[in-house]
């Protein structure tokens, strides 16, 4: 395991410990911490995407990846106190943060080893903030199963948005969301004759995977690590 993998492992262990600790704190303290992190995440990425990238980073960039959409959607929803979309914000934060850190821990050196350290640290912070806010929000209350459709619709809308934006997105072939939508791993290894059947199986499995993550989130909500029904009102400022 290379140093970047170890850095991600250490960062995630610390992140998880902090998230558990804050989840057990008072509602007022949780509210202050989550809102402060949401402001930092939203403001920082507005500066990156509206100022740094267009004027100093080689051109404007459109947020197409699931996680980059979450950079803006998750803090905006939580800060606005949008009760209707709170479950999706918590789910999106958890999923974007967890799978980023999982990839970093398992193959961080291979995937991100050539990236500037500054960019890697920014990504660790952004995804860590998403995970933290999603975890603490989901620890507050148990979401009913009727929220499942909302979670799946949100994922589908992000995918449709990415597909519609593709002509405008530079370097889309290197982005995970397009690799998944195009079934690149299957197309790379599967012979042409078996490709249609393999693609059908792949997309079914991908859909099942998304459904299972949403089901897991619904089941585990309110149990990260204990239920606090009052948290939603605290975070939303109700």
C-alpha positions in Angstrom: 0.0 0.0 0.0 1.5 3.3 -1.1 1.6 6.5 1.1 -1.4 8.0 -0.5 -3.5 4.9 0.3 -2.3 5.1 3.9 -3.0 8.8 4.1 -6.6 8.2 2.9 -7.0 5.3 5.4 -5.8 7.5 8.3 -7.9 10.4 7.2 -11.0 8.2 7.0 -10.4 6.7 10.4 -10.2 10.1 11.9 -13.2 11.3 10.0 -15.3 8.4 11.2 -14.3 8.9 14.8 -15.2 12.6 14.6 -18.5 11.9 12.9 -19.4 9.4 15.7 -18.4 11.9 18.4 -20.4 14.8 16.9 -23.4 12.5 16.3 -23.5 11.9 20.0 -23.2 15.6 21.0 -26.0 18.0 21.7 -28.4 19.1 18.9 -27.1 22.7 19.1 -23.5 21.6 18.7 -24.3 19.3 15.8 -26.2 22.1 14.1 -23.3 24.6 14.5 -20.7 22.1 13.2 -22.7 20.8 10.2 -23.8 24.3 9.1 -20.2 25.6 9.4 -18.9 22.8 7.3 -21.7 23.2 4.8 -20.8 26.9 4.4 -17.1 26.1 4.0 -17.9 23.4 1.4 -20.3 25.5 -0.6 -18.3 28.7 -0.5 -15.0 27.0 -1.3 -16.4 25.2 -4.3 -18.2 28.4 -5.6 -14.8 30.1 -5.5 -13.2 27.1 -7.3 -15.7 26.7 -10.0 -16.6 30.4 -10.6 -13.2 32.1 -10.1 -10.2 29.7 -9.8 -11.0 27.3 -12.7 -12.2 29.9 -15.3 -9.5 32.5 -14.6 -6.5 30.6 -13.2 -7.1 26.9 -13.8 -7.2 26.6 -17.6 -10.9 27.2 -18.3 -14.4 26.8 -16.8 -15.4 23.4 -15.5 -19.0 22.1 -15.2 -19.7 19.8 -12.2 -20.8 16.5 -13.8 -19.6 13.8 -11.4 -22.0 12.7 -8.7 -19.7 14.0 -6.0 -19.1 17.4 -7.6 -22.9 17.9 -8.0 -23.1 16.9 -4.3 -20.5 19.6 -3.4 -23.2 22.2 -4.2 -26.5 20.3 -3.7 -25.8 18.8 -0.2 -24.8 22.0 1.6 -27.4 24.0 -0.2 -30.2 21.6 0.9 -29.0 21.4 4.5 -28.4 25.1 4.8 -31.8 26.0 3.3 -33.5 23.6 5.7 -35.3 21.8 2.8 -37.1 19.0 4.6 -38.3 17.4 1.4 -34.8 16.8 0.1 -33.0 16.2 3.4 -32.9 12.4 3.0 -31.3 12.8 -0.4 -28.7 15.2 0.8 -27.7 12.8 3.6 -27.6 9.9 1.2 -25.7 11.7 -1.4 -23.1 13.0 1.1 -22.6 9.5 2.5 -22.3 7.7 -0.8 -20.0 10.3 -2.5 -17.7 10.5 0.6 -17.6 6.8 1.3 -16.9 5.5 -2.2 -14.3 8.2 -2.8 -12.4 7.2 0.3 -12.8 3.5 -0.5 -11.2 4.1 -3.9 -8.4 6.1 -2.3 -7.7 3.5 0.3 -7.7 0.6 -2.1 -6.0 2.3 -5.1 -5.2 5.9 -4.3 -1.6 5.7 -5.5 -2.6 4.1 -8.8 -5.6 6.5 -9.5 -4.4 9.8 -8.0 -0.6 9.3 -7.6 0.2 11.7 -10.5 -2.2 14.5 -9.3 -0.8 17.5 -7.5 -0.9 17.0 -3.7 -2.9 20.2 -3.3 -5.7 18.9 -5.4 -5.7 15.6 -3.6 -5.9 17.3 -0.2 -8.8 19.5 -1.5 -10.6 16.4 -2.7 -10.0 14.6 0.6 -11.5 17.6 2.4 -14.5 18.0 0.1 -15.4 14.3 0.1 -14.7 14.1 3.8 -17.1 17.0 4.5 -19.8 15.3 2.4 -19.4 12.1 4.3 -19.3 13.8 7.7 -22.4 15.9 7.0 -24.3 13.0 5.5 -23.4 10.7 8.5 -24.3 13.2 11.2 -27.6 14.1 9.4 -28.5 10.5 8.9 -27.8 9.7 12.6 -30.6 12.1 13.6 -33.7 10.2 12.5 -35.0 7.2 10.7 -36.2 8.0 7.3 -39.4 6.1 6.2 -39.2 3.7 3.3 -41.3 6.0 1.2 -38.1 8.1 0.8 -36.5 5.3 -1.2 -38.1 6.5 -4.5 -36.7 10.0 -3.8 -33.2 8.7 -3.4 -33.3 6.7 -6.6 -34.9 9.6 -8.5 -32.1 11.9 -7.3 -29.4 9.5 -8.6 -31.3 9.1 -11.9 -31.5 12.9 -12.3 -27.8 13.3 -11.7 -27.1 10.6 -14.3 -29.5 12.2 -16.9 -28.0 15.6 -16.2 -24.5 14.3 -16.8 -25.6 12.6 -20.1 -27.3 15.8 -21.3 -24.2 17.9 -20.4 -21.7 15.6 -22.0 -21.0 17.7 -25.1 -20.1 20.6 -22.8 -17.9 18.6 -20.4 -14.1 18.6 -21.2 -12.3 15.3 -20.5 -15.6 13.4 -19.9 -14.0 10.1 -20.9 -11.9 10.2 -17.8 -14.8 10.8 -15.4 -16.2 8.0 -13.4 -19.8 8.8 -14.1 -19.2 8.6 -17.8 -17.1 5.4 -17.4 -20.1 3.9 -15.6 -22.7 5.2 -18.0 -20.7 3.9 -21.0 -20.0 0.6 -19.4 -16.3 1.0 -20.3 -15.1 -2.0 -18.2 -17.5 -4.3 -20.0 -16.7 -2.9 -23.4 -13.0 -3.3 -22.7 -13.0 -7.0 -21.9 -16.1 -8.4 -23.6 -16.0 -9.7 -27.2 -18.3 -8.0 -29.7 -20.5 -11.1 -30.1 -21.4 -11.2 -26.4 -21.5 -7.5 -25.8 -25.3 -6.9 -26.0 -26.0 -9.6 -23.4 -23.1 -8.4 -21.2 -24.3 -4.8 -21.3 -27.8 -5.8 -20.3 -26.4 -7.7 -17.3 -24.1 -4.8 -16.4 -26.9 -2.2 -16.4 -29.2 -4.4 -14.4 -26.4 -5.0 -11.8 -25.6 -1.3 -11.7 -29.3 -0.5 -11.0 -29.4 -3.2 -8.3 -26.3 -1.8 -6.7 -27.9 1.7 -6.5 -31.1 0.3 -5.1 -29.2 -1.7 -2.5 -27.2 1.4 -1.3 -30.5 3.3 -1.0 -32.1 0.5 0.9 -29.1 0.2 3.2 -29.3 4.0 3.9 -33.0 3.8 4.7 -32.5 0.9 7.0 -29.5 2.4 8.8 -30.7 6.0 9.1 -31.3 6.9 12.7 -28.7 4.3 13.8 -25.5 6.2 13.1 -24.9 5.5 16.0 -28.3 6.3 17.7 -31.5 7.9 16.8 -32.0 11.6 17.6 -35.3 12.8 16.2 -34.7 16.4 17.2 -31.7 16.8 14.9 -33.6 17.5 11.8 -35.2 20.6 13.3 -31.9 21.7 14.8 -30.0 21.5 11.4 -32.9 23.1 9.5 -33.3 25.8 12.1 -36.9 24.9 12.8 
